[in-house]
Amino acid sequence: MTQSSDHRVLALGVLTCATGISLAIMLYQTRKSRRRASWPKLHLSSNDERGVGGLVVVDGSVLQGGQAEVLERLGALMQSVSELKDEVRALKEALPMLQDHVRDELRGRGGQVATVRRAAARAEGQSSEEAESEGGYMTALTDSEEGEQSEGDQSGEEQVPVDELSVLLGRVDVLHKGTEADKRESLATLLEKKEEFGCNSQFLWRFVRAYSDLHDISSNAEEKKAHAETGKKVGEEAVTLDPTSAEIHQWYAIMCGIMAEYETVQNRIKNGYIFKEHLDKAIELKPLDPMSYYLLGRWCYAVAQLSWIERKVAATLFGEPPSATVQDALEYFLKVEELSPKYSKLNYVFLAKCYKDLGQKGQAKKMCEDACLMDTVSKEDEEAQKELDLLHPSLG
């Protein structure tokens, strides 16, 4: 809460309490005037303030001057005592009304003051009592009334609305890790909310990811290609909308890699350049994400395996062929293990491949053994296990 808003809340509280105190004084003065109207009256003659010849008439009786003076002083004393009693009684009677009035004021035109103050107090570590007495005044809410307010809060009257986007993203993340039906539901949910959240980067990269998921689980070739094409298009649009999102660059690169399966040689090489460009950007924006290093390791290993003809085609089309070595790939896969030990079965498989290609069979064998210790859960793990079954025996 800003300083100016603190001052507005404090001023409103002071005004509320001042209104209640004015009511108490008004009630007290009304009762006091009624009491005075019933007191005994001293009837003085018009000739002298003390009466003629020192005589004073009190309720029809004639008294001597000395007696009258004593009686007058006694009467004044009695009046003072009676007035004091009336004042005490009036104050006692007014206090409950003051409390009710202040409570009504707070629930009416100032009803949100206590709520705001308690919320600010929680944020700053204050107790609700400290917050409500801030500035030297009290809100006059009893414990029972605060309990009633708490029950009212629980009824949902003043609850803060839940962030719909956060709920949506959380649900989509859960579906992404689920069954094939869950993955299909994830894409359907995102498509339904595209118009509402289609400009949000957190929504967009998950949207691209959903098309990647659908490509992986689809069995029909045409369907797989359609998901790849649409996912790449969504990724391209997402990069334009938010070029500062590491996840968007990462998943757009993935879709470019997937599309390589359906492209001509020329477009396949072009997508390879795009793939590398956006992974580099993803690492620049988020340097501790192991997934980007894993994907870049896969790219380097694939480039290192290019044939002479493929390199010549790349040079002819783009002037300079992509360049990467097995050692480059190894360093990226090791970076993955450094950032996230036991990241995946496939990361161990590619570590083993790199070590084998570099002539380090002992290290390659160790990587295969580490991979075999990991459970096979996903389709990627199944792919890794198939490669292990071929690779491990070849290491002797």
C-alpha positions as CSV (number, residue, x, y, z in Angstrom):
1,M,0.0,0.0,0.0
2,T,1.4,3.5,-0.9
3,Q,1.9,6.2,1.7
4,S,-0.9,8.4,0.3
5,S,-3.4,5.5,0.5
6,D,-2.2,4.9,4.1
7,H,-3.1,8.5,4.9
8,R,-6.5,8.1,3.3
9,V,-7.3,5.0,5.3
10,L,-6.1,6.7,8.5
11,A,-8.2,9.8,7.8
12,L,-11.3,7.7,7.1
13,G,-10.8,5.9,10.4
14,V,-10.5,9.1,12.4
15,L,-13.6,10.5,10.8
16,T,-15.5,7.4,11.6
17,C,-14.5,7.5,15.3
18,A,-15.2,11.2,15.5
19,T,-18.7,10.6,14.3
20,G,-19.2,8.0,17.1
21,I,-17.8,10.2,19.8
22,S,-20.1,13.1,18.7
23,L,-23.1,10.7,19.1
24,A,-22.0,9.8,22.6
25,I,-21.7,13.5,23.6
26,M,-25.1,14.3,22.1
27,L,-26.7,11.4,24.1
28,Y,-24.9,12.5,27.3
29,Q,-26.0,16.2,26.9
30,T,-29.6,15.1,26.3
31,R,-29.8,13.0,29.4
32,K,-28.1,15.8,31.4
33,S,-30.6,18.4,30.4
34,R,-33.5,16.1,31.4
35,R,-32.0,15.6,34.9
36,R,-31.6,19.3,35.5
37,A,-35.2,19.9,34.6
38,S,-36.2,17.8,37.6
39,W,-33.9,19.4,40.2
40,P,-35.5,21.5,43.1
41,K,-35.8,25.2,42.2
42,L,-34.8,28.2,44.3
43,H,-37.4,31.0,44.0
44,L,-35.8,34.4,44.6
45,S,-37.7,37.6,45.0
46,S,-37.3,40.3,42.4
47,N,-36.0,42.8,44.9
48,D,-32.8,41.0,46.0
49,E,-30.8,38.0,44.7
50,R,-30.8,36.6,48.2
51,G,-34.4,37.5,48.9
52,V,-36.0,40.3,51.0
53,G,-34.6,40.6,54.6
54,G,-32.4,37.5,54.2
55,L,-35.5,35.3,53.8
56,V,-35.5,32.7,51.1
57,V,-38.5,30.8,49.9
58,V,-37.7,27.1,49.0
59,D,-40.6,25.1,47.7
60,G,-43.1,27.3,49.7
61,S,-41.1,27.3,53.0
62,V,-39.6,30.4,54.6
63,L,-36.1,30.1,56.1
64,Q,-33.7,32.4,57.9
65,G,-30.7,33.7,56.0
66,G,-28.1,31.4,57.7
67,Q,-30.2,28.3,57.4
68,A,-31.0,29.2,53.8
69,E,-27.3,29.6,53.0
70,V,-26.4,26.2,54.4
71,L,-29.4,24.6,52.7
72,E,-28.4,26.3,49.4
73,R,-24.8,25.0,49.6
74,L,-26.1,21.6,50.6
75,G,-28.4,21.7,47.6
76,A,-25.6,22.7,45.3
77,L,-23.5,19.8,46.6
78,M,-26.3,17.4,46.1
79,Q,-26.8,18.8,42.7
80,S,-23.1,18.3,41.8
81,V,-23.2,14.7,43.1
82,S,-26.4,14.0,41.3
83,E,-25.0,15.5,38.1
84,L,-21.8,13.4,38.4
85,K,-23.9,10.3,38.8
86,D,-25.9,11.2,35.8
87,E,-22.8,11.8,33.7
88,V,-21.3,8.5,34.7
89,R,-24.6,6.7,33.9
90,A,-25.0,8.6,30.6
91,L,-21.5,7.6,29.6
92,K,-22.0,4.0,30.5
93,E,-25.2,3.9,28.5
94,A,-23.6,5.8,25.5
95,L,-20.5,3.6,25.2
96,P,-22.3,0.5,23.8
97,M,-24.2,2.7,21.4
98,L,-20.8,4.3,20.4
99,Q,-19.5,0.8,19.7
100,D,-22.5,-0.1,17.6
101,H,-22.3,3.2,15.7
102,V,-18.6,2.8,14.9
103,R,-19.2,-0.8,13.8
104,D,-22.1,0.3,11.5
105,E,-20.0,3.1,10.1
106,L,-17.1,0.6,9.3
107,R,-19.5,-1.8,7.7
108,G,-21.2,1.0,5.8
109,R,-19.2,3.7,4.1
110,G,-15.9,2.7,5.7
111,G,-16.5,-1.0,5.7
112,Q,-13.4,-1.8,3.7
113,V,-10.9,0.0,5.9
114,A,-10.4,-2.8,8.4
115,T,-10.2,-5.4,5.7
116,V,-7.5,-3.4,3.8
117,R,-5.6,-2.7,7.1
118,R,-5.6,-6.4,8.1
119,A,-4.4,-7.4,4.6
120,A,-1.6,-4.8,4.8
121,A,-0.7,-6.0,8.3
122,R,-0.4,-9.6,7.2
123,A,1.9,-8.6,4.4
124,E,4.1,-6.6,6.8
125,G,4.0,-9.1,9.7
126,Q,1.8,-7.0,11.9
127,S,-1.0,-8.4,14.0
128,S,-4.6,-7.3,13.1
129,E,-4.9,-5.5,16.4
130,E,-1.8,-3.4,15.7
131,A,-3.0,-2.6,12.2
132,E,-6.5,-1.6,13.4
133,S,-5.2,0.7,16.2
134,E,-2.7,2.3,13.8
135,G,-2.7,6.1,14.2
136,G,-3.9,6.0,17.8
137,Y,-7.5,4.9,17.4
138,M,-9.5,1.7,17.6
139,T,-12.1,0.3,15.3
140,A,-14.2,-0.9,18.2
141,L,-14.6,-4.4,16.8
142,T,-15.0,-7.1,19.4
143,D,-13.5,-10.6,19.0
144,S,-16.9,-12.0,18.3
145,E,-17.5,-9.4,15.6
146,E,-14.2,-10.3,14.0
147,G,-15.2,-13.9,14.1
148,E,-18.4,-13.0,12.3
149,Q,-16.4,-11.1,9.7
150,S,-14.1,-14.1,9.2
151,E,-17.1,-16.3,8.6
152,G,-18.4,-13.8,6.1
153,D,-15.0,-13.9,4.3
154,Q,-15.2,-17.7,4.2
155,S,-18.6,-17.4,2.5
156,G,-16.8,-16.1,-0.6
157,E,-18.2,-12.5,-0.4
158,E,-14.7,-10.8,-0.6
159,Q,-12.5,-13.6,-1.8
160,V,-9.8,-12.7,-4.3
161,P,-10.6,-14.2,-7.7
162,V,-8.3,-17.0,-8.7
163,D,-6.0,-16.3,-11.7
164,E,-7.7,-18.2,-14.6
165,L,-4.6,-18.3,-16.7
166,S,-2.5,-19.8,-13.9
167,V,-5.1,-22.5,-13.4
168,L,-5.2,-23.2,-17.1
169,L,-1.4,-23.5,-17.5
170,G,-1.2,-25.8,-14.4
171,R,-3.8,-28.1,-15.9
172,V,-2.2,-28.2,-19.3
173,D,1.2,-29.1,-17.7
174,V,-0.4,-32.0,-15.9
175,L,-2.1,-33.2,-19.1
176,H,1.2,-32.9,-21.0
177,K,2.7,-35.6,-18.7
178,G,-0.3,-37.9,-19.0
179,T,-1.8,-40.4,-21.4
180,E,-2.4,-39.9,-25.1
181,A,-5.9,-38.9,-24.3
182,D,-4.6,-36.3,-21.9
183,K,-2.3,-34.8,-24.5
184,R,-5.2,-34.5,-27.0
185,E,-7.3,-32.9,-24.3
186,S,-4.4,-30.5,-23.6
187,L,-4.4,-29.2,-27.2
188,A,-8.2,-29.0,-27.3
189,T,-8.1,-26.9,-24.1
190,L,-5.5,-24.6,-25.5
191,L,-7.4,-24.2,-28.8
192,E,-10.5,-23.2,-26.8
193,K,-8.6,-20.5,-24.9
194,K,-6.5,-19.2,-27.8
195,E,-8.6,-16.1,-28.4
196,E,-8.5,-15.2,-24.8
197,F,-4.8,-15.9,-24.0
198,G,-3.2,-16.1,-27.4
199,C,-0.8,-13.2,-26.8
200,N,0.6,-14.5,-23.5
201,S,4.1,-16.1,-23.9
202,Q,3.5,-18.7,-21.2
203,F,0.4,-19.8,-23.1
204,L,2.1,-19.7,-26.5
205,W,5.0,-22.0,-25.8
206,R,2.7,-24.6,-24.3
207,F,0.6,-24.3,-27.4
208,V,3.6,-25.1,-29.6
209,R,4.5,-28.0,-27.2
210,A,1.0,-29.4,-27.5
211,Y,1.4,-29.8,-31.3
212,S,4.7,-31.5,-30.7
213,D,3.0,-33.9,-28.4
214,L,0.2,-34.6,-30.9
215,H,2.8,-35.3,-33.6
216,D,4.6,-37.8,-31.4
217,I,1.4,-39.8,-30.5
218,S,-0.2,-39.7,-33.9
219,S,0.0,-42.9,-36.0
220,N,-1.3,-41.6,-39.3
221,A,1.5,-40.0,-41.4
222,E,-0.7,-37.2,-42.8
223,E,-1.9,-36.4,-39.3
224,K,1.7,-36.2,-38.0
225,K,2.7,-33.9,-40.8
226,A,-0.3,-31.7,-40.3
227,H,0.5,-31.3,-36.6
228,A,4.2,-30.6,-37.4
229,E,3.3,-27.9,-40.0
230,T,0.7,-26.2,-37.7
231,G,3.1,-26.4,-34.7
232,K,5.9,-24.8,-36.6
233,K,3.6,-22.0,-37.8
234,V,2.3,-21.3,-34.3
235,G,5.9,-21.2,-33.1
236,E,6.9,-18.7,-35.7
237,E,4.1,-16.5,-34.7
238,A,4.9,-16.9,-31.1
239,V,8.6,-15.8,-31.6
240,T,7.3,-12.7,-33.4
241,L,4.9,-11.9,-30.5
242,D,7.5,-12.4,-27.8
243,P,11.2,-12.8,-28.8
244,T,12.3,-12.6,-25.2
245,S,10.8,-16.0,-24.1
246,A,13.4,-18.8,-23.9
247,E,10.7,-21.4,-24.0
248,I,9.2,-20.1,-27.2
249,H,12.6,-20.2,-29.0
250,Q,13.2,-23.7,-27.6
251,W,9.9,-25.1,-28.8
252,Y,10.0,-23.4,-32.1
253,A,13.4,-24.9,-32.7
254,I,11.9,-28.3,-31.8
255,M,9.1,-27.9,-34.4
256,C,11.7,-26.9,-37.0
257,G,13.6,-30.1,-36.2
258,I,10.4,-32.2,-36.5
259,M,9.5,-30.6,-39.9
260,A,12.9,-31.8,-41.2
261,E,11.3,-35.3,-41.6
262,Y,8.8,-33.9,-44.1
263,E,10.9,-31.4,-46.0
264,T,13.1,-31.4,-49.2
265,V,16.8,-31.6,-48.7
266,Q,17.0,-27.8,-49.2
267,N,14.4,-27.0,-46.6
268,R,15.8,-29.6,-44.3
269,I,19.1,-27.9,-44.2
270,K,17.4,-24.5,-43.9
271,N,15.5,-25.7,-40.9
272,G,18.7,-27.0,-39.4
273,Y,20.1,-23.4,-39.5
274,I,16.9,-22.1,-37.9
275,F,17.0,-24.8,-35.3
276,K,20.5,-23.8,-34.2
277,E,19.8,-20.1,-34.2
278,H,16.8,-20.4,-31.9
279,L,18.5,-22.8,-29.5
280,D,21.4,-20.4,-29.2
281,K,18.8,-17.7,-28.4
282,A,17.1,-19.9,-25.8
283,I,20.4,-20.6,-24.0
284,E,21.2,-16.9,-24.1
285,L,17.9,-16.1,-22.4
286,K,17.9,-19.1,-20.0
287,P,21.4,-20.5,-19.6
288,L,20.6,-23.1,-17.0
289,D,17.9,-25.0,-18.9
290,P,19.4,-28.5,-19.6
291,M,16.9,-29.2,-22.3
292,S,18.3,-26.6,-24.6
293,Y,21.8,-28.1,-24.2
294,Y,20.5,-31.6,-24.8
295,L,18.9,-30.5,-28.1
296,L,22.0,-28.6,-29.2
297,G,24.0,-31.7,-28.5
298,R,21.7,-33.7,-30.7
299,W,22.1,-31.0,-33.5
300,C,25.9,-31.1,-33.2
301,Y,26.0,-34.9,-33.3
302,A,23.7,-34.9,-36.4
303,V,25.8,-32.3,-38.2
304,A,29.0,-34.2,-37.3
305,Q,27.5,-37.3,-39.1
306,L,26.6,-35.4,-42.3
307,S,28.0,-37.0,-45.5
308,W,30.3,-35.3,-47.9
309,I,27.4,-34.9,-50.4
310,E,25.1,-33.3,-47.8
311,R,27.8,-30.8,-46.8
312,K,28.3,-29.9,-50.5
313,V,24.6,-29.3,-51.0
314,A,24.5,-27.1,-47.9
315,A,27.5,-25.1,-49.1
316,T,25.9,-24.7,-52.6
317,L,22.6,-23.5,-51.2
318,F,23.7,-21.3,-48.2
319,G,27.3,-20.5,-48.9
320,E,28.6,-22.1,-45.8
321,P,27.7,-25.6,-44.5
322,P,26.7,-26.1,-40.9
323,S,29.8,-26.9,-38.8
324,A,30.0,-29.0,-35.6
325,T,32.1,-31.9,-34.3
326,V,31.5,-35.0,-32.1
327,Q,33.5,-33.2,-29.4
328,D,31.1,-30.3,-29.5
329,A,28.2,-32.6,-29.0
330,L,29.9,-34.4,-26.1
331,E,30.5,-31.1,-24.3
332,Y,26.8,-30.2,-24.6
333,F,25.7,-33.6,-23.3
334,L,28.1,-33.3,-20.4
335,K,26.6,-29.9,-19.7
336,V,23.2,-31.5,-19.4
337,E,24.5,-34.0,-16.9
338,E,26.1,-31.2,-14.9
339,L,22.9,-29.1,-14.7
340,S,20.6,-32.1,-14.2
341,P,22.2,-35.4,-13.2
342,K,20.4,-38.5,-14.7
343,Y,18.5,-36.1,-17.0
344,S,17.4,-38.9,-19.4
345,K,18.2,-42.3,-20.8
346,L,18.8,-40.8,-24.2
347,N,21.3,-38.3,-22.9
348,Y,23.4,-41.2,-21.5
349,V,23.0,-43.0,-24.9
350,F,24.4,-40.0,-26.8
351,L,27.2,-39.6,-24.3
352,A,28.1,-43.3,-25.0
353,K,27.9,-42.7,-28.7
354,C,30.2,-39.6,-28.5
355,Y,32.8,-41.5,-26.3
356,K,32.7,-44.5,-28.7
357,D,33.3,-42.2,-31.8
358,L,36.2,-40.5,-29.9
359,G,37.7,-43.9,-29.1
360,Q,37.0,-43.9,-25.4
361,K,35.2,-47.2,-25.1
362,G,35.6,-47.5,-21.3
363,Q,33.6,-44.2,-20.8
364,A,31.1,-45.3,-23.4
365,K,30.5,-48.6,-21.6
366,K,30.0,-46.7,-18.3
367,M,27.4,-44.4,-19.9
368,C,25.5,-47.5,-21.2
369,E,25.5,-49.0,-17.7
370,D,24.2,-45.8,-16.2
371,A,21.5,-45.7,-18.8
372,C,20.4,-49.3,-18.1
373,L,19.9,-48.4,-14.4
374,M,17.2,-45.9,-15.3
375,D,13.6,-46.9,-15.6
376,T,11.9,-47.1,-19.0
377,V,8.8,-44.9,-18.7
378,S,8.2,-42.8,-21.8
379,K,8.4,-43.5,-25.6
380,E,11.8,-41.7,-25.6
381,D,13.0,-44.1,-22.9
382,E,11.8,-47.0,-25.1
383,E,13.8,-45.5,-28.0
384,A,16.8,-45.2,-25.8
385,Q,16.6,-48.8,-24.6
386,K,16.5,-50.1,-28.2
387,E,19.7,-48.1,-29.0
388,L,21.3,-49.4,-25.8
389,D,20.5,-53.0,-26.8
390,L,22.5,-52.5,-30.0
391,L,25.3,-50.2,-28.6
392,H,26.2,-51.9,-25.4
393,P,27.2,-55.3,-26.9
394,S,29.4,-53.6,-29.5
395,L,31.6,-52.1,-26.7
396,G,32.9,-55.5,-25.7
